[in-house]
Amino acid sequence: MQFFDIFPTLQEAPYSYLFVPIMLISSIIGFYSKSYFHALILHPYEIARGKRIHTLLTSAFIHRNWLHLLFNSIVIYGLGYDTFGNIMQEFGILAAYLLTPILIILLISLPNLMQVYQERNVFHFTSVGASGLSFGLYGFSALFFPLQKINHLFIPWINNAAHYWLYILIVSILLSFIKVSKINRSLHIYAYLLGSLFAFIIRKESVSEFIKALFLTS
C-alpha cells in the first residue's frame, strides 16, 4: 500500500501540501527561536498604529505549542483538500488553483484584522496560529454544498451539511462564554462566519440550498 492510496495526491490537494509543511517548519523554528517567534507574532496594538502589518499573515505560521500546531495542521490539510476539490468540481481546475490561495489569504488576514480592531488598545494582547484559517475553511466547506448528506452519531436532527454547520456555530458561541483558557474563541466565530459568507459569494446557489437544507428532516 502506497501513501497516495490513502491520502490525496499532490494534484488533488496542492495547497495542503504547500501550506501545511511550511507552517510546520516555521512553527517548529518558532518553538526554539524567540527572536523568530516574536518577529511573526500578531500584536494588534502595533498594527493599529501602522506597524508590523506583515504579521496579519505571518502569525499563522507560528504556534504556541505542539497541540495547537498539530490540530491546525490536520484540519487545514483535510479542509484544504476539500476546498480545492469543491471549487474544482463546481468551476473547474483553473478556478480551483486561483481561488483557493486567495481564500486562504483572506481567511488568515481578515479575522486577524477583526482581532486588531477588537484589541487595538490592549498593549499586552498578542495572537499566533492558523486557527482562523481552520475555522474559516470549516465554514466554507460546510456551506459550499449545504444539502450534502451528513449524519451525527449522537444528534439525530443533523441530516446534512447545513445542520452540521448550525450545530458547530451554536457550540462555538456557547464555548465563547467559558473563560477558562487563552483560546480566542471570538476569532474562531469570526473566521467561521467569514468562511461561510465566502461560500455563499463564490457559489450563489448555496444560499437557497442552505435555506432549504435547514428545514429538511431526513
Secondary structure, DSSP 8 states (H G I E B T S, - for coil): --HHHHS--TTTSHHHHHHHHHHHHHHHHHHH-HHHHHHH-B-HHHHTTT--TTHHHHGGG--SSHHHHHHHHHHHHHHHHHHHHHHHHHH-HHHHHHHHHHHHHHHHHHHHHHHHHHTTT-TT--B-SSHHHHHHHHHHHHHHSTTSB---SS-TT--BHHHHHHHHHHHHHHHTT--SSS--HHHHHHHHHHHHHHHHHH-THHHHHHHHHHT---
